Amino acid sequence: MNAINADERGTEAAQPAYDGATCGCGEAWFVLDGDSTAPNGAVCMTKDGVVTGYAGKPRCMSCGRRYEVEAAKA
């Protein structure tokens, strides 16, 4: 899969190291499985495209395993 820097902030090499969610297989890209209210999953985002919330269940794009989101720490 090719990743495209749509906001043109810089090249991948200039970006900080990725510290987000990854699957056990190492993949960092996920798709959202939906439910009865959002059959294909859904996101909400800022006007410049930063995702601020989602509905659905993340599933790894490479191996298909579900990603369990950790509960927020109090």
DSSP file (Angstrom, degrees, kcal/mol; ACC not computed):
  #  RESIDUE AA STRUCTURE BP1 BP2  ACC     N-H-->O    O-->H-N    N-H-->O    O-->H-N    TCO  KAPPA ALPHA  PHI   PSI    X-CA   Y-CA   Z-CA
    1    1 A M              0   0    0      0, 0.0     2,-0.4     0, 0.0     0, 0.0   0.000 360.0 360.0 360.0 141.0    0.0    0.0    0.0
    2    2 A N        -     0   0    0      2,-0.0     2,-0.5     0, 0.0     0, 0.0  -0.845 360.0-148.5 -98.4 135.0    1.2    3.5   -0.7
    3    3 A A        -     0   0    0     -2,-0.4     2,-0.5     2,-0.0     0, 0.0  -0.879  11.6-156.7-100.6 133.2    0.8    6.2    1.9
    4    4 A I        -     0   0    0     -2,-0.5     2,-1.6     4,-0.0     3,-0.1  -0.939  16.9-136.0-114.2 129.9    0.3    9.7    0.5
    5    5 A N    >   +     0   0    0     -2,-0.5     3,-1.2     1,-0.2     5,-0.1  -0.656  29.4 178.9 -81.6  87.6    1.0   12.8    2.6
    6    6 A A  T 3  S+     0   0    0     -2,-1.6    -1,-0.2     1,-0.3    -3,-0.0   0.754  74.7  52.0 -68.4 -26.1   -2.2   14.7    1.6
    7    7 A D  T 3  S-     0   0    0     -3,-0.1    -1,-0.3     3,-0.1    -2,-0.1   0.484  97.9-137.2 -92.4  -0.2   -1.5   17.8    3.7
    8    8 A E    <   +     0   0    0     -3,-1.2     3,-0.1     1,-0.1    -2,-0.1   0.807  53.1 144.3  54.0  37.6    2.0   18.2    2.2
    9    9 A R  S    S-     0   0    0      1,-0.3     2,-0.3     0, 0.0    -1,-0.1   0.705  70.5 -60.0 -76.8 -19.0    3.6   19.1    5.6
   10   10 A G        -     0   0    0     -5,-0.1    -1,-0.3     5,-0.0    -2,-0.1  -0.933  66.9 -56.6 160.5 178.6    6.8   17.3    4.6
   11   11 A T    >>  -     0   0    0     -2,-0.3     3,-1.0    -3,-0.1     4,-0.6  -0.383  52.2-106.2 -81.1 164.6    8.3   14.0    3.5
   12   12 A E  G >4 S+     0   0    0      1,-0.3     3,-1.2     2,-0.2    -1,-0.1   0.876 119.7  58.7 -57.8 -38.5    8.0   10.9    5.6
   13   13 A A  G 34 S+     0   0    0      1,-0.3    -1,-0.3     4,-0.0     4,-0.0   0.787 102.8  53.5 -63.6 -26.7   11.6   11.1    6.7
   14   14 A A  G <4 S+     0   0    0     -3,-1.0    -1,-0.3     2,-0.0    -2,-0.2   0.588  91.5  94.0 -85.1  -9.8   11.0   14.6    8.2
   15   15 A Q  S << S-     0   0    0     -3,-1.2     3,-0.1    -4,-0.6    -5,-0.0  -0.485  84.7-102.6 -81.7 151.6    8.1   13.4   10.3
   16   16 A P        -     0   0    0      0, 0.0    -1,-0.1     0, 0.0     3,-0.1  -0.268  54.1 -76.6 -66.2 161.6    8.6   12.3   14.0
   17   17 A A        -     0   0    0      1,-0.1     2,-0.2     2,-0.1    -4,-0.0  -0.303  55.8-102.9 -58.8 140.8    8.7    8.5   14.7
   18   18 A Y        +     0   0    0      1,-0.1    -1,-0.1    -3,-0.1    -3,-0.0  -0.482  43.3 169.8 -68.7 129.7    5.2    7.0   14.7
   19   19 A D        +     0   0    0     -2,-0.2    -1,-0.1    -3,-0.1     3,-0.1   0.084  41.0 108.0-127.5  23.0    3.9    6.3   18.3
   20   20 A G  S    S-     0   0    0      1,-0.2     2,-0.0     8,-0.0    -2,-0.0  -0.102  78.1 -51.9 -90.1-169.9    0.3    5.4   17.5
   21   21 A A        -     0   0    0      7,-0.1     2,-0.3    -2,-0.0    -1,-0.2  -0.331  53.6-178.7 -65.7 140.9   -1.6    2.2   17.6
   22   22 A T        -     0   0    0     -3,-0.1     6,-0.2    -2,-0.0     2,-0.1  -0.980  25.4-117.8-136.8 152.8   -0.2   -0.9   15.8
   23   23 A C    >   -     0   0    0      4,-2.9     3,-2.0    -2,-0.3    44,-0.1  -0.356  37.9-101.9 -76.9 164.7   -1.6   -4.4   15.4
   24   24 A G  T 3  S+     0   0    0      1,-0.3    -1,-0.1     2,-0.1    43,-0.0   0.760 124.7  59.6 -59.1 -24.6    0.4   -7.4   16.8
   25   25 A C  T 3  S-     0   0    0      2,-0.1    -1,-0.3    40,-0.0     0, 0.0   0.537 123.0-106.4 -81.6  -6.0    1.6   -8.0   13.2
   26   26 A G  S <  S+     0   0    0     -3,-2.0    -2,-0.1     1,-0.3     2,-0.1   0.290  72.7 140.8 101.2  -9.9    3.1   -4.5   13.2
   27   27 A E        -     0   0    0      1,-0.1    -4,-2.9    -5,-0.1    -1,-0.3  -0.395  33.7-169.7 -69.6 142.3    0.6   -2.9   10.9
   28   28 A A        +     0   0    0     -6,-0.2     2,-0.4    -2,-0.1    -1,-0.1   0.394  61.2  88.2-109.8  -1.3   -0.4    0.7   11.7
   29   29 A W        +     0   0    0     -6,-0.0    32,-2.2     2,-0.0    33,-0.4  -0.853  54.0 179.5-105.1 135.2   -3.4    1.0    9.2
   30   30 A F  E     -A   60   0A   0     -2,-0.4     2,-0.3    30,-0.2    30,-0.2  -0.928  18.9-147.5-131.4 152.9   -6.9   -0.1   10.2
   31   31 A V  E     -A   59   0A   0     28,-2.9    28,-2.8    -2,-0.3     2,-0.6  -0.816  25.8-119.8-110.2 159.1  -10.3   -0.2    8.7
   32   32 A L  E     -A   58   0A   0     -2,-0.3     2,-0.4     8,-0.3    24,-0.0  -0.898  15.3-153.8-105.3 121.9  -13.5    0.3   10.6
   33   33 A D  E     -A   57   0A   0     24,-2.6    24,-2.8    -2,-0.6     7,-0.2  -0.752  25.1-141.4 -83.6 138.4  -16.1   -2.4   10.8
   34   34 A G        -     0   0    0      5,-1.0     2,-0.2    -2,-0.4    22,-0.1  -0.082  10.4-147.7 -90.2-170.0  -19.5   -0.9   11.4
   35   35 A D        -     0   0    0      3,-1.0     6,-0.2    20,-0.1     3,-0.2  -0.661  51.4 -65.0-139.7-163.1  -22.6   -1.7   13.4
   36   36 A S  S    S+     0   0    0      1,-0.2    -2,-0.0    -2,-0.2     0, 0.0   0.768 133.1  45.2 -66.8 -24.2  -26.3   -1.2   12.9
   37   37 A T  S    S+     0   0    0      1,-0.3    -1,-0.2     2,-0.1    -3,-0.0   0.767 130.6  19.8 -89.9 -26.7  -26.0    2.6   13.1
   38   38 A A  S >  S-     0   0    0     -3,-0.2     3,-2.1     1,-0.1    -3,-1.0  -0.706  70.4-172.1-141.4  85.3  -22.9    3.0   10.9
   39   39 A P  T 3  S+     0   0    0      0, 0.0    -5,-1.0     0, 0.0    -1,-0.1   0.731  87.7  32.1 -56.6 -27.0  -22.6   -0.2    8.7
   40   40 A N  T 3  S-     0   0    0      1,-0.3    -8,-0.3    -7,-0.2    16,-0.0   0.227 117.8-104.1-112.9  14.2  -19.3    0.8    7.2
   41   41 A G    <   -     0   0    0     -3,-2.1    -1,-0.3    -6,-0.2     2,-0.3   0.004  38.2-139.5  78.0 163.7  -17.8    2.6   10.2
   42   42 A A  E     -C   55   0B   0     13,-2.2    13,-2.7    -9,-0.1     2,-0.3  -0.989  10.4-156.3-157.5 155.1  -17.6    6.4   10.3
   43   43 A V  E     -C   54   0B   0     -2,-0.3     2,-0.4    11,-0.2    11,-0.3  -0.943   6.9-150.7-130.7 156.2  -15.3    9.2   11.4
   44   44 A C  E     +C   53   0B   0      9,-2.5     8,-2.6    -2,-0.3     9,-1.4  -0.946  28.2 173.4-118.7 151.2  -15.6   12.8   12.4
   45   45 A M  E     -C   51   0B   0     -2,-0.4     6,-0.2     6,-0.3     2,-0.0  -0.956  33.6 -92.8-152.6 165.4  -12.8   15.2   11.7
   46   46 A T    >   -     0   0    0      4,-2.4     3,-2.0    -2,-0.3     6,-0.0  -0.261  52.1 -97.2 -72.8 169.4  -11.5   18.8   11.8
   47   47 A K  T 3  S+     0   0    0      1,-0.3    -1,-0.1     2,-0.1    -2,-0.0   0.762 125.9  54.7 -62.5 -24.4  -11.8   20.9    8.6
   48   48 A D  T 3  S-     0   0    0      2,-0.1    -1,-0.3   -41,-0.0    -2,-0.0   0.295 125.3 -99.3 -95.3  12.1   -8.2   20.1    7.8
   49   49 A G  S <  S+     0   0    0     -3,-2.0     2,-0.6     1,-0.3    -2,-0.1   0.534  70.3 146.1  94.3   7.5   -8.8   16.3    8.0
   50   50 A V        -     0   0    0      1,-0.1    -4,-2.4     2,-0.0     2,-0.3  -0.695  50.9-124.7 -80.1 121.9   -7.6   15.3   11.4
   51   51 A V  E     +C   45   0B   0     -2,-0.6    -6,-0.3    -6,-0.2     3,-0.1  -0.495  33.8 173.4 -69.7 126.9   -9.8   12.5   12.7
   52   52 A T  E     -     0   0B   0     -8,-2.6     2,-0.3     1,-0.3    -7,-0.2   0.519  63.9  -1.0-111.8 -10.7  -11.2   13.5   16.1
   53   53 A G  E     -C   44   0B   0     -9,-1.4    -9,-2.5     2,-0.0    -1,-0.3  -0.965  59.6-162.5-170.1 160.6  -13.6   10.6   16.7
   54   54 A Y  E     -C   43   0B   0     -2,-0.3     2,-0.4   -11,-0.3   -11,-0.2  -0.981  12.2-146.0-148.9 159.7  -14.9    7.4   15.1
   55   55 A A  E     +C   42   0B   0    -13,-2.7   -13,-2.2    -2,-0.3     2,-0.2  -0.999  63.4  47.1-126.1 130.9  -17.7    4.9   15.2
   56   56 A G  S    S-     0   0    0     -2,-0.4   -22,-0.2   -15,-0.2    -2,-0.1  -0.766  87.8 -68.5 130.7-178.0  -17.0    1.2   14.5
   57   57 A K  E     -A   33   0A   0    -24,-2.8   -24,-2.6    -2,-0.2   -26,-0.1  -0.953  45.4-124.7-116.6 118.0  -14.5   -1.4   15.4
   58   58 A P  E     -A   32   0A   0      0, 0.0     9,-2.5     0, 0.0     2,-0.4  -0.373  28.9-174.3 -63.7 134.6  -10.9   -1.1   14.1
   59   59 A R  E     -AB  31  66A   0    -28,-2.8   -28,-2.9     7,-0.3     7,-0.2  -0.998  31.6-105.1-131.2 134.7   -9.6   -4.1   12.1
   60   60 A C  E  >  -A   30   0A   0      5,-3.1     4,-0.9    -2,-0.4   -30,-0.2  -0.299  18.8-145.1 -59.3 134.1   -6.1   -4.5   10.9
   61   61 A M  T  4 S+     0   0    0    -32,-2.2    -1,-0.1     2,-0.1   -31,-0.1   0.769  95.5  42.1 -71.4 -25.6   -5.7   -3.9    7.1
   62   62 A S  T  4 S+     0   0    0    -33,-0.4    -1,-0.1     3,-0.1   -32,-0.1   0.942 131.9  12.6 -88.3 -53.5   -3.0   -6.6    6.8
   63   63 A C  T  4 S-     0   0    0      2,-0.1    -2,-0.1   -36,-0.0    -1,-0.1   0.584  90.7-124.8-106.6 -10.6   -4.0   -9.5    9.0
   64   64 A G     <  +     0   0    0     -4,-0.9     2,-0.1     1,-0.3    -3,-0.1   0.446  57.2 147.0  84.4  -0.8   -7.7   -8.7    9.7
   65   65 A R        -     0   0    0     -6,-0.1    -5,-3.1     1,-0.1    -1,-0.3  -0.433  51.8-113.1 -70.0 141.6   -7.3   -8.9   13.5
   66   66 A R  B     -B   59   0A   0     -7,-0.2     2,-0.6    -2,-0.1    -7,-0.3  -0.496  22.7-135.7 -72.2 143.8   -9.5   -6.6   15.6
   67   67 A Y        -     0   0    0     -9,-2.5     2,-0.7    -2,-0.2   -44,-0.1  -0.908  12.7-144.9-101.2 121.4   -7.7   -3.9   17.5
   68   68 A E        -     0   0    0     -2,-0.6     2,-0.3   -11,-0.1   -11,-0.0  -0.777  15.6-135.9 -89.1 117.5   -9.0   -3.6   21.1
   69   69 A V        -     0   0    0     -2,-0.7     2,-0.1     1,-0.1     3,-0.1  -0.557  21.1-121.3 -74.1 130.9   -8.9    0.1   22.1
   70   70 A E        -     0   0    0     -2,-0.3     2,-0.1     1,-0.1    -1,-0.1  -0.446  29.3-106.7 -71.6 144.0   -7.6    0.6   25.6
   71   71 A A        -     0   0    0     -2,-0.1    -1,-0.1     1,-0.1     2,-0.1  -0.424  42.6 -97.1 -68.8 145.4   -9.8    2.3   28.1
   72   72 A A        -     0   0    0     -2,-0.1     2,-0.4     1,-0.1    -1,-0.1  -0.368  38.4-120.4 -63.9 140.5   -8.9    5.8   29.0
   73   73 A K              0   0    0      1,-0.1    -1,-0.1    -3,-0.1    -3,-0.0  -0.668 360.0 360.0 -85.3 136.8   -6.9    6.1   32.2
   74   74 A A              0   0    0     -2,-0.4    -1,-0.1     0, 0.0    -2,-0.1   0.463 360.0 360.0 -77.0 360.0   -8.4    8.2   34.9
